[in-house]
Amino acid sequence: MMENRLPVMNVHMFGEFSLEYGGRRITFGQASDSRAVKLLQILLFCGDKGISRVKLLEDMYDRDELADVSGDLEGVCRRLNEMLVKAGLPEYEYIKIENGAYQWQSPMEIRTDTQEFSDWMEQAYQEDSPARIELLRKACEIYRGEFLPGGSSGAWVLVESVKYKKQYTRALKEVCDHLMKRQEYEAALNLCTAASKIYPLDEWQVRQIDCLMALNRYKEAMQIYEETTKRVFEKLGTSPSDRMTSRYREMSSMMGLKTRNIGDIKCGLDGDYEEGALYCTFFGFKNNYRLVRRMIERNGQSVYLMLCTITDGTDRLTEDKERLEAMSDELYDSIKFSLRRVDFFTKCSPTQYLILLVGTNQENTQMIYERILRRFSKKHKSWKEYLDFYVSTIDDVERDNSRISFRGDSFLWD
């Protein structure tokens, strides 16, 4: 048969949508975002089951478009067939229409990562451990990212994406628990590292840290903690979870018990020669704040807290995620390079940065803010209207009526 002589076509839908045939990637050029590619994704995903015309139209078109698509679907089918042949696939009628149903057909074998993932999962839950664990592990390794991310609209994509994520999460937790019990920490670490890249806000980093601590790699574990807490503050404006904070305490305790010579300590302290103020996570900022507060009890040095807030007086700015992110990045650079190395700052919410100014006075705080504002609005003059600031001494912060306060692990702004 013809299919026995042709190469297999591999279809990837996790993390990206791509086709590989005959050792090369199939590309469609400018047509990559067309309706025809959306049709291709649906047909390949449905496979031998096919899909009814009614359901296909619902998945391909928005509700307000459905009234005007009569006859359009046949045209999309023709364009898709032409695209496939032009991209290098054999001449063939790739779309089978029968009894009101649409189905993919091809002269070569098709392998999709979604089907392979589902097959491993189905087999796994029919087995007992350890065969079950090995099958689940294979499924986890196939999952390279969310189902058809970006570029593909439609409720069906969201539904399938949620389903696959739940299956992946459940499987990976079971596999990691098993590997940790067997002290196979490197294997568990590799799987959790991959999961952290796919879902950076789902706290797979906690399991990464557990693996690294079990391997006595505390420096790497601490680096993951710092990167994760920074990301959580920047994206969500929240403090690290109790689980993450408990790992920090455990790491700090274990690192403190490790015997080190003066050379090791010096190497750990050296190397911070970057220009501008020091950015730290909120957790680190809070500890530095407490240290400075104790120091000024003895030397009487003046220290101010400055809060810079991006605002337009409405909620519209926070709804425009891309614009807010660009303004936040610009404010980060403006603060960092408008201050001295002795100052430090943190991001305490998606729209706010908190700065600790050491050894300055009330008059200089206005000059510092104007310096930040000039740099912030250098490329976009109108941005000058979007920045507010508030300044307070540390003594004022400690009073109950201050607009700025710290309670437990949280920062409060009235």
C-alpha positions in Angstrom: 0.0 0.0 0.0 1.0 3.6 -0.6 1.1 4.5 3.1 3.7 1.9 3.8 6.1 3.7 1.4 5.5 7.2 2.7 7.1 8.8 5.8 5.1 9.3 8.9 3.8 12.8 9.5 4.2 14.0 13.1 1.8 16.6 14.4 2.7 18.7 17.5 -0.1 20.5 19.4 1.5 20.8 22.8 3.4 24.0 23.2 3.0 24.9 19.5 1.3 23.7 16.4 3.7 22.2 13.8 3.9 19.4 11.3 7.0 17.3 10.4 7.1 15.2 7.3 10.0 13.4 5.6 12.5 14.9 8.1 11.5 18.5 7.6 9.1 21.0 9.1 6.0 21.8 7.0 5.4 25.6 6.8 2.6 27.6 5.2 4.2 31.1 5.1 1.8 34.0 5.4 -1.1 31.6 5.6 -0.1 30.3 9.1 -2.9 32.2 10.8 -5.6 31.6 8.2 -9.0 29.9 8.6 -7.5 27.0 6.7 -4.9 26.2 9.3 -7.6 26.3 12.0 -9.6 23.8 9.9 -6.4 21.7 9.7 -5.9 21.7 13.5 -9.5 20.6 14.1 -9.4 17.8 11.5 -6.1 16.5 12.7 -7.2 16.6 16.3 -10.5 14.8 15.6 -8.7 12.1 13.6 -10.7 9.1 12.5 -13.7 10.2 14.5 -14.3 13.2 12.2 -16.6 16.1 13.1 -20.1 17.1 12.1 -20.6 20.1 9.9 -22.5 21.9 12.6 -19.9 21.4 15.2 -17.1 22.3 12.8 -18.8 25.6 12.0 -19.2 26.4 15.7 -15.5 25.7 16.3 -14.2 27.6 13.3 -16.4 30.8 13.4 -17.6 33.2 16.0 -21.3 33.2 16.8 -21.9 36.5 14.9 -20.2 35.1 11.8 -22.2 31.9 11.5 -25.0 33.6 9.6 -22.7 34.6 6.7 -20.6 31.5 6.3 -22.8 29.4 4.0 -20.6 28.0 1.2 -17.4 29.5 2.8 -16.5 26.2 4.5 -16.1 24.4 1.1 -13.8 27.2 0.0 -11.7 26.8 3.1 -11.4 23.1 2.4 -10.2 23.7 -1.1 -7.6 26.2 0.1 -6.4 23.9 2.8 -5.9 21.1 0.3 -3.9 23.4 -2.0 -1.8 24.7 0.9 -0.8 21.2 2.0 0.3 20.2 -1.5 2.1 23.5 -2.0 3.9 23.0 1.3 5.4 19.7 0.1 2.9 16.9 1.0 1.8 14.4 -1.7 -1.1 15.2 -4.1 -4.2 13.9 -2.3 -7.7 14.8 -1.3 -7.0 15.3 2.4 -10.5 16.1 3.5 -13.2 13.5 3.4 -16.9 14.8 3.5 -19.5 12.1 4.0 -23.0 12.1 5.5 -22.6 15.7 6.8 -19.3 14.9 8.6 -15.8 16.1 7.9 -12.8 13.8 8.4 -9.1 13.9 7.8 -7.7 11.3 5.4 -4.1 11.0 4.1 -1.9 8.5 2.2 0.7 8.6 5.1 0.4 7.6 8.7 -0.3 10.5 11.1 1.0 10.6 14.7 -0.2 13.4 17.0 1.3 14.2 20.4 -2.1 14.6 21.8 -3.2 11.1 20.9 0.1 9.7 22.1 -0.3 11.5 25.4 -3.9 10.1 25.8 -2.8 6.6 24.9 -0.1 6.6 27.5 -2.5 8.0 30.1 -5.2 5.4 29.3 -2.7 2.5 29.5 -1.2 3.9 32.8 -4.5 3.8 34.7 -5.0 0.2 33.7 -1.7 -0.8 35.3 -0.4 -1.0 38.8 2.9 0.6 40.0 5.7 0.6 38.9 4.4 -0.1 35.3 1.8 2.7 35.8 4.5 5.2 36.9 6.6 4.5 33.9 3.7 5.0 31.5 2.7 8.3 33.3 6.2 9.5 33.0 6.2 8.9 29.3 3.0 10.9 29.0 4.5 13.8 31.0 7.6 13.9 28.8 5.3 14.2 25.7 3.5 17.2 27.2 5.7 20.2 26.0 3.3 23.0 26.8 -0.3 24.1 26.6 -2.6 22.7 23.9 -2.5 24.9 20.8 -1.3 28.0 22.7 -2.0 31.4 21.0 -3.1 31.8 17.4 -6.0 29.4 17.9 -9.3 30.8 19.1 -12.5 29.0 20.0 -14.0 27.5 23.1 -13.0 24.0 22.0 -9.3 24.9 22.4 -9.9 26.2 25.9 -11.9 23.1 26.9 -9.2 20.7 25.6 -6.4 22.8 27.1 -7.9 22.7 30.6 -8.5 18.9 30.3 -5.0 18.2 29.2 -3.5 20.4 31.9 -5.5 18.6 34.6 -4.3 15.2 33.3 -0.7 16.4 33.1 -0.8 17.9 36.6 -2.3 14.8 38.2 0.2 12.5 36.4 3.2 14.6 37.2 2.4 14.8 40.9 2.0 11.0 41.1 5.3 10.4 39.3 7.2 13.0 41.3 5.9 11.6 44.6 7.0 8.1 43.5 10.5 9.2 42.4 11.1 11.2 45.6 10.2 8.2 47.7 12.7 6.2 45.8 15.3 9.0 46.1 15.5 9.4 42.4 15.9 13.2 42.8 17.5 14.0 39.5 14.7 12.3 37.5 12.1 14.2 39.5 14.0 17.4 39.2 14.1 17.2 35.4 10.3 16.7 35.2 9.6 19.6 37.6 12.0 21.9 35.8 10.1 21.3 32.6 6.8 21.9 34.4 8.0 25.1 35.9 8.9 26.4 32.4 5.4 25.6 31.1 3.5 26.9 34.1 5.8 29.3 36.0 3.1 30.4 38.4 1.9 27.0 39.5 4.6 26.5 42.1 6.3 23.5 40.5 9.4 25.3 41.8 8.6 24.1 45.3 9.2 20.5 44.1 12.4 21.7 42.3 13.7 23.1 45.5 12.8 19.9 47.4 14.8 17.9 44.9 17.8 20.3 44.9 17.9 20.3 48.7 17.8 16.5 48.7 20.8 16.7 46.4 22.6 19.2 48.7 22.5 21.8 45.9 21.3 24.7 48.1 22.8 27.5 46.0 20.7 26.4 43.0 17.6 26.0 45.2 18.0 29.5 46.6 18.4 30.9 43.1 15.1 29.3 42.1 13.4 30.7 45.2 14.6 34.2 44.4 13.6 34.0 40.7 10.2 32.6 41.6 9.3 35.1 44.3 10.4 38.0 42.0 8.2 36.6 39.2 5.2 36.2 41.5 5.5 39.8 42.7 5.9 41.2 39.2 3.0 39.2 37.6 0.6 38.9 40.5 1.7 41.5 43.0 1.6 38.9 45.9 3.9 37.5 48.5 5.4 34.0 48.2 3.1 31.3 49.4 3.5 29.6 52.8 4.9 26.5 51.0 7.6 28.6 49.3 8.4 30.6 52.5 8.8 27.4 54.5 11.3 26.2 51.9 13.2 29.4 52.2 13.5 29.0 56.0 14.6 25.4 55.6 17.3 26.3 53.0 18.5 29.2 55.2 18.8 26.8 58.1 20.6 24.1 56.2 23.0 26.5 54.5 23.8 28.0 57.9 24.8 24.5 59.2 27.2 24.0 56.4 30.9 24.6 57.3 32.5 27.1 55.0 36.0 28.6 54.8 36.7 32.3 54.4 37.5 31.9 50.7 34.0 30.4 50.0 32.4 33.2 52.0 34.3 35.9 50.1 33.4 34.4 46.7 29.8 34.4 47.8 29.9 38.0 48.7 31.9 39.4 45.8 30.6 40.2 42.3 27.9 42.8 42.9 29.2 45.7 40.8 26.2 46.5 38.7 25.3 50.2 38.4 22.3 51.8 40.0 20.1 50.9 42.9 19.7 47.3 44.0 16.4 45.5 43.1 15.3 42.8 45.5 12.2 40.6 46.0 9.6 42.0 48.4 10.8 39.3 51.0 14.3 40.6 50.7 13.2 44.2 50.8 11.3 43.7 54.0 14.3 42.1 55.7 16.5 45.0 54.5 13.9 47.5 55.7 14.0 45.9 59.2 17.8 45.9 59.2 18.0 49.6 58.3 15.3 50.5 60.8 17.5 48.9 63.6 20.6 50.7 62.3 19.2 54.2 62.4 18.2 53.7 66.0 21.9 54.0 66.8 23.2 56.4 64.1 20.2 58.7 63.7 20.5 58.6 59.9 17.5 59.8 57.9 15.8 57.2 55.8 12.7 57.6 53.6 10.3 55.3 51.9 9.1 56.3 48.4 6.1 54.7 46.7 5.8 55.2 42.9 2.5 54.3 41.4 1.5 54.0 37.8 -2.1 55.3 37.4 -4.5 57.0 34.9 -7.2 57.7 37.5 -9.4 54.8 36.2 -9.3 51.0 35.9 -8.6 51.1 32.2 -4.8 51.0 32.5 -4.8 47.8 34.6 -7.0 46.2 31.9 -4.5 47.0 29.2 -1.9 44.3 30.2 0.6 44.9 27.5 0.7 48.7 28.0 0.9 48.3 31.8 3.8 45.8 31.5 5.7 48.2 29.2 5.2 51.1 31.6 6.2 48.9 34.5 9.4 47.8 32.8 10.2 51.5 32.0 9.6 52.5 35.6 11.9 49.7 36.8 14.8 51.1 34.7 14.0 54.7 35.6 14.2 53.9 39.3 17.3 51.7 39.1 19.3 54.2 37.2 18.1 57.4 38.9 19.2 56.2 42.4 22.5 55.4 44.1 23.9 52.0 44.7 23.2 52.4 48.4 19.4 52.6 47.7 17.3 49.6 47.0 13.8 49.0 45.7 11.2 46.3 45.0 8.0 45.8 43.0 5.1 45.4 45.5 2.2 45.2 43.0 1.7 45.3 39.2 1.5 49.1 39.3 3.7 50.0 42.3 7.4 50.1 43.2 8.6 50.8 46.8 12.0 52.5 47.3 14.2 52.8 50.4 16.3 56.0 50.3 19.2 55.9 52.8 20.9 59.1 54.1 18.7 61.6 52.2 16.4 64.5 53.3 12.9 65.7 52.6 14.1 68.2 50.0 16.1 65.6 48.1 13.2 63.2 47.8 11.4 65.7 45.5 14.5 65.9 43.3 14.8 62.1 43.2 11.2 61.7 42.1 11.7 64.4 39.4 14.7 62.5 38.2 12.7 59.3 38.0 9.9 61.1 36.3 12.1 62.6 33.6 13.7 59.3 32.7 10.3 57.5 32.8 8.7 60.0 30.4 11.8 60.5 28.2 10.5 58.3 25.3 6.8 59.0 25.9 6.1 62.5 27.1 2.5 61.8 28.0 3.6 59.2 30.6 4.5 62.0 32.9 0.8 62.2 33.7 0.6 58.6 34.8 3.1 58.5 37.7 2.2 59.4 41.3 4.4 59.2 44.3 4.2 59.3 48.1 7.1 59.7 50.5 7.3 58.9 54.2 10.0 58.6 56.8 10.6 55.2 58.5 9.5 56.8 61.8 6.1 57.7 60.2 5.7 54.2 58.7 5.9 52.7 62.2 3.0 54.8 63.4 -0.5 53.4 63.1 -1.9 56.3 61.1 0.7 56.0 58.3 -0.5 55.4 54.7 2.4 52.9 54.3 2.6 50.0 56.6 4.0 46.4 56.9 1.9 43.7 58.6 3.3 40.3 58.8 4.6 39.4 55.3 2.4 42.0 53.6 2.7 45.6 52.4 -0.3 47.8 53.0 -1.1 51.1 51.2 -4.0 53.3 52.2 
